[in-house]
Amino acid sequence: LGANLTELDDATLKLLTNRDVIRVDQASTGSRMVGRDGDVIAWTSDLADGSHALALFNVGDAPVTVKKPLAFYGLESGSLRARDAWAGKDRGRIESVSATLSPHGCLLWELRK
């Protein structure tokens, strides 16, 4: 991190200390790019507890709406419990990804049976 840690604003400190994101970072194995669909790049990883992480990155300059089944990303088909790691909120059971990514935005979900 190229910043003076004693002068971080609250938003940056909250971002850097997000427990869900840190857990995904520290517990991920087998991280891999699983595809690109236009401006959206998808990565998945396996987590130590048997769950998975899904990260979507919008590398474009415009918002992008994503509507894809989990199988599109090489994940188990069927219903999985999803947790938004950035927001720290459960999304309930899902069978597909349905989200809008801001320009240069990122989605990071933990997915469990």
TORKEBA-341882 format. One record per atom (N, C-alpha, C, O, CB): x, y, z. Coordinates in steps of 0.2 Angstrom, whole numbers, padded with zeros to 4 digits, always signed. Each point is the difference from the previous one (the first is absolute). Glycine has a CB too. Layout:
XYZ;...
This chain:
+0004-0006+0000;-0004+0006+0000;+0005+0006+0000;+0004+0001+0004;-0014-0007+0002;+0009+0010-0011;+0004+0006+0000;-0004+0006+0003;-0001+0005-0004;+0006-0009-0006;-0006+0004+0016;-0004+0006+0004;+0003+0000+0007;+0003-0005+0003;-0013+0003-0010;+0009+0008+0010;+0002+0001+0007;-0005-0003+0004;-0006+0003+0000;+0012+0008-0003;-0005-0017+0006;-0005-0003+0004;-0003+0004+0006;-0006-0001+0002;+0011-0009-0005;-0002+0015+0005;-0002+0004+0006;-0005+0006-0003;-0003+0003+0004;+0013-0005+0002;-0011+0002-0013;-0004+0005-0002;-0006-0002-0005;-0002+0003-0004;+0012+0004+0005;-0011-0014+0000;-0006-0003-0004;-0006+0003+0002;-0002+0001+0006;+0008-0011-0008;-0010+0011-0003;-0007+0003+0001;-0004-0007+0002;+0002-0005-0001;-0001+0015-0007;-0007-0008+0011;-0004-0006+0002;-0002-0005-0005;+0000-0006+0001;-0005+0014+0007;+0003-0006-0014;-0002-0004-0006;+0006-0005-0002;-0001-0006-0001;-0007+0015-0003;+0014-0006+0004;+0006-0004-0002;+0001-0005+0006;+0002-0006-0002;+0003+0015-0005;-0005-0007+0013;+0001-0004+0006;-0005-0006+0000;+0002-0006+0001;+0003+0015+0005;-0011-0008-0007;-0005-0005-0001;+0001-0005-0005;-0001-0006+0001;-0007+0015+0003;+0010-0006-0010;+0002-0005-0006;+0005-0004+0002;+0000-0006-0002;-0003+0015-0006;+0009-0007+0011;+0006-0004+0001;-0001-0005+0006;+0004-0004+0001;+0002+0014-0005;-0011-0009+0008;-0001-0004+0006;-0007-0004-0001;-0002-0003+0005;+0008+0011+0002;-0008-0009-0013;-0006-0003-0001;+0001-0008+0001;+0004-0003-0003;-0008+0012-0005;+0001-0012+0014;+0001-0006+0002;-0002-0006-0005;+0004-0004-0001;-0005+0008+0012;-0004-0003-0015;-0002-0004-0005;+0005-0001-0006;+0001-0005-0002;-0013+0007+0005;+0014+0004-0005;+0005+0000-0006;+0006-0002+0003;+0004-0004-0004;-0010+0014-0001;+0009-0009+0011;+0006-0003+0002;-0001-0007+0001;+0005-0004-0002;-0002+0014+0008;-0008-0013-0004;-0001-0007+0001;+0000-0003-0007;+0004-0006-0001;-0011+0007+0011;+0004+0001-0015;+0000-0002-0007;+0008+0000-0003;+0002-0005-0002;-0014+0009+0000;+0015+0001+0004;+0007+0001-0003;+0004-0005+0004;+0005-0003-0004;-0006+0015+0002;+0001-0013+0008;+0004-0004+0004;-0002-0008-0001;+0005-0004+0001;-0003+0013+0007;-0008-0011-0010;-0002-0007+0000;+0000-0002-0007;-0002-0006-0001;-0005+0008+0011;+0008+0002-0015;-0001-0002-0007;+0006-0005-0002;+0006+0002+0001;-0012+0009-0003;+0004-0016-0002;+0005-0004-0004;-0003-0001-0007;-0006+0000-0001;+0010-0006+0012;+0001+0004-0015;-0002-0001-0007;-0004+0006-0003;-0004-0001-0005;+0003-0011+0008;+0003+0018-0002;-0003+0006-0003;+0001-0001-0008;+0006-0001-0002;-0004+0008+0013;-0007-0005-0014;+0001-0001-0008;-0005+0005-0003;-0006+0001+0002;+0010-0013-0001;-0002+0014-0007;-0004+0004-0004;-0004-0005-0004;+0002-0005-0003;+0006+0014+0002;-0015-0008+0001;-0004-0005-0003;-0004+0002-0006;-0004-0003-0003;+0002-0002+0014;+0003+0011-0013;-0003+0003-0006;+0000+0007+0000;+0001+0004+0004;-0007-0014-0005;+0005+0013-0005;-0002+0007-0002;-0006+0000-0004;+0000-0003-0005;+0013+0006+0006;-0017+0002+0000;-0006+0001-0004;+0000+0007-0001;-0003+0004+0005;-0004-0014+0000;+0009+0013-0010;+0000+0007-0002;+0005+0003+0005;+0006-0002+0001;-0018+0002-0005;+0010+0005+0008;+0004+0004+0005;+0000-0004+0007;+0003+0003+0004;-0005+0008-0010;-0001-0016+0007;+0000-0004+0006;+0004-0006+0000;+0000-0004-0004;-0012+0008+0006;+0017-0004+0003;+0005-0005+0001;-0002-0004+0006;-0002+0004+0005;+0011+0003-0011;-0009-0013+0006;-0003-0004+0006;+0006-0005+0002;+0004-0003-0003;-0016+0003-0001;+0013+0000+0011;+0004-0004+0003;-0003-0004+0006;-0005+0002+0003;+0014+0006-0005;-0007-0014+0003;-0003-0004+0006;+0006-0003+0004;+0006+0000-0003;-0016-0003-0004;+0009+0001+0013;+0005-0003+0004;-0004-0005+0005;-0006+0001+0001;+0014+0009-0002;-0004-0015+0003;-0003-0004+0005;+0002+0002+0007;+0006+0003+0001;-0006-0013-0009;-0005+0010+0013;+0002+0002+0006;+0001-0006+0005;-0002-0006-0002;-0005+0016+0000;+0011-0009+0007;+0002-0006+0005;-0006-0004+0002;+0000-0006+0002;+0010+0013+0001;-0016-0004-0002;-0006-0003+0003;-0004-0004-0005;-0006-0002+0001;+0006+0011+0008;+0002-0009-0015;-0004-0003-0006;-0004+0004-0004;-0003-0002-0005;+0003-0008+0012;+0000+0016-0005;-0004+0005-0004;+0004+0003-0005;+0006-0002-0001;-0013+0005+0011;+0004+0002-0014;+0004+0003-0005;-0001+0007+0000;-0005+0003+0003;+0003-0013-0010;+0006+0014+0004;+0000+0007-0001;-0001+0001-0008;+0003-0003-0004;+0004+0006+0015;-0011+0002-0012;-0001+0003-0007;+0001+0007+0000;-0003+0004+0004;-0005-0013-0007;+0013+0011-0001;+0001+0007-0001;-0001+0002-0008;+0003-0003-0004;+0006+0003+0014;-0013+0006-0011;-0001+0002-0006;+0003+0007+0000;-0001+0004+0004;-0009-0011-0006;+0014+0009-0004;+0003+0007+0000;-0003+0003-0007;+0001-0003-0005;+0009-0001+0011;-0012+0010-0005;-0002+0003-0006;+0006+0005-0002;+0001+0005+0003;-0014-0005+0000;+0016-0002-0009;+0006+0004-0002;-0002+0006-0005;+0004+0003-0002;+0003-0014+0004;-0013+0011-0003;-0003+0006-0004;-0001+0006+0003;+0000+0001+0006;-0005-0010-0013;+0003+0014+0003;-0002+0007+0002;-0007+0001+0001;-0002+0006+0001;+0012-0002-0007;-0014-0009+0005;-0008+0000+0001;-0002-0005+0004;+0003-0005+0001;-0004+0010-0012;-0005-0004+0015;-0003-0005+0004;-0001-0006-0004;-0002+0000-0006;-0003+0008+0013;+0005-0014-0004;-0002-0006-0004;-0004-0004+0004;+0001-0001+0006;+0010+0001-0012;-0017-0003+0003;-0004-0004+0004;+0001-0008-0002;+0001-0001-0006;-0010+0010+0006;+0010-0013+0005;+0002-0007-0001;-0006-0004+0003;-0003+0001+0005;+0016+0002-0003;-0015-0008-0007;-0005-0005+0002;+0003-0006-0003;-0001-0002-0006;-0009+0011+0006;+0013-0013+0004;+0003-0007-0002;-0002-0005+0005;+0000+0002+0006;+0009+0004-0013;-0010-0012+0005;+0000-0006+0005;+0006-0001+0003;+0006+0001-0003;-0015-0006-0004;+0009+0002+0013;+0007-0001+0003;+0004-0005-0004;+0006+0001+0000;-0012+0001+0011;+0003-0007-0014;+0004-0004-0005;+0004+0003-0005;+0005-0002-0002;-0014-0006+0004;+0007+0014-0004;+0004+0004-0005;+0007+0002+0003;+0004+0000-0004;-0015+0005-0001;+0011-0005+0011;+0007+0001+0003;+0003-0006+0003;+0005+0000+0004;-0009+0011-0001;+0002-0017-0005;+0003-0006+0002;-0002-0002+0007;+0003-0004+0003;+0006+0006-0011;-0014+0001+0011;-0002-0002+0006;-0006-0005+0000;-0003-0001-0005;+0007+0013+0009;-0005-0015+0002;-0006-0005+0000;-0006+0003-0002;-0002+0006+0002;+0008-0011+0007;-0010+0002-0013;-0007+0002-0002;-0004-0002+0006;+0001-0004+0004;+0001+0003-0016;-0008+0005+0013;-0004-0001+0005;+0000+0006+0005;+0003+0005-0002;-0002-0017+0001;-0004+0012+0006;-0001+0005+0005;+0006+0000+0005;+0001-0005+0003;-0013+0005-0005;+0015+0006+0002;+0006+0001+0005;-0002+0006+0005;-0003+0005-0003;+0012-0010-0005;-0007+0005+0014;+0000+0006+0004;+0005+0005-0002;+0006-0002+0000;-0011-0005+0010;+0003+0013-0011;+0005+0005-0002;+0001+0006+0005;-0005+0002+0004;+0002-0004-0016;+0009+0004+0013;+0002+0005+0005;+0004+0006-0004;+0005-0002-0003;-0006-0006+0013;-0001+0014-0010;+0003+0005-0003;+0006+0002+0005;-0001+0003+0005;-0009+0001-0011;+0016-0005+0004;+0006+0001+0005;+0001+0007+0001;+0002+0002+0005;+0003-0013-0009;-0006+0015-0002;+0001+0007+0001;-0005+0004+0005;+0002+0004+0004;+0003-0004-0016;-0011-0002+0011;-0005+0003+0004;-0001-0004+0007;-0003+0003+0004;-0003+0001-0015;+0008-0010+0011;-0001-0004+0007;-0007-0002+0001;-0002+0000+0005;+0012+0006-0001;-0013-0007-0010;-0008-0002+0000;-0001-0006-0003;+0003-0002-0006;-0006+0014+0006;-0001-0016+0003;-0003-0006-0004;-0005+0002-0005;-0004+0004+0001;+0006-0011+0010;-0001+0003-0017;-0005+0001-0005;-0005-0005-0001;-0004+0000-0005;+0013+0006-0001;-0009-0011+0011;-0004-0006-0001;+0002-0005-0005;+0006+0000-0002;-0015+0008+0005;+0005-0013-0005;+0001-0005-0004;+0000+0003-0007;-0005+0003-0002;+0001-0012+0010;+0009+0007-0012;+0000+0002-0007;+0001-0006-0005;+0003-0005+0002;+0001+0017+0001;-0006-0011-0009;+0002-0005-0005;+0003+0003-0006;+0003-0003-0004;-0012-0004+0007;+0009+0014-0003;+0004+0004-0005;+0002+0006+0003;-0002+0002+0005;-0005-0007-0014;+0012+0009+0005;+0002+0006+0002;-0004+0005-0004;-0001+0000-0006;+0012-0004+0008;-0014+0009+0002;-0004+0005-0003;+0002+0007+0004;-0001+0001+0006;-0009-0009-0009;+0014+0012+0000;+0003+0006+0003;+0002+0005-0006;+0001-0002-0005;+0003-0005+0015;-0003+0013-0007;+0002+0005-0005;+0007+0003+0003;+0000+0001+0006;-0012+0002-0009;+0017-0003-0001;+0007+0002+0003;+0001+0007-0003;-0001+0001-0006;+0005-0013+0006;-0002+0016+0005;+0002+0007-0002;+0006+0000-0005;+0004-0005+0000;-0008+0009+0011;+0005+0001-0015;+0007+0000-0003;+0006-0001+0004;+0000+0003+0005;-0006+0005-0013;+0010-0013+0006;+0006-0002+0004;-0002-0002+0007;+0004+0000+0005;+0003+0008-0011;-0013-0011+0007;-0003-0003+0006;+0002-0007+0001;+0002-0003-0005;-0011+0012+0005;+0008-0012+0006;+0001-0007+0001;-0005-0002+0004;-0003+0003+0005;+0015-0001-0006;-0014-0009+0000;-0004-0004+0004;+0004-0005+0003;+0004-0003-0003;-0015+0006-0004;+0010-0005+0014;+0003-0005+0003;-0005-0004+0005;-0002+0003+0005;+0013+0003-0006;-0013-0012-0001;-0004-0004+0003;+0003-0006+0003;+0004-0003-0004;-0013+0008-0003;+0007-0007+0013;+0001-0007+0003;-0006-0004-0002;-0005+0002+0001;+0013+0003+0008;-0007-0011-0011;-0005-0005-0002;+0001-0006+0003;+0005-0003+0000;-0006+0008-0011;-0005-0007+0015;+0000-0006+0004;-0006-0005-0002;-0005+0003-0002;+0011+0003+0011;-0005-0012-0008;-0006-0005-0001;-0005+0002+0006;-0005-0004+0000;+0012-0005-0005;
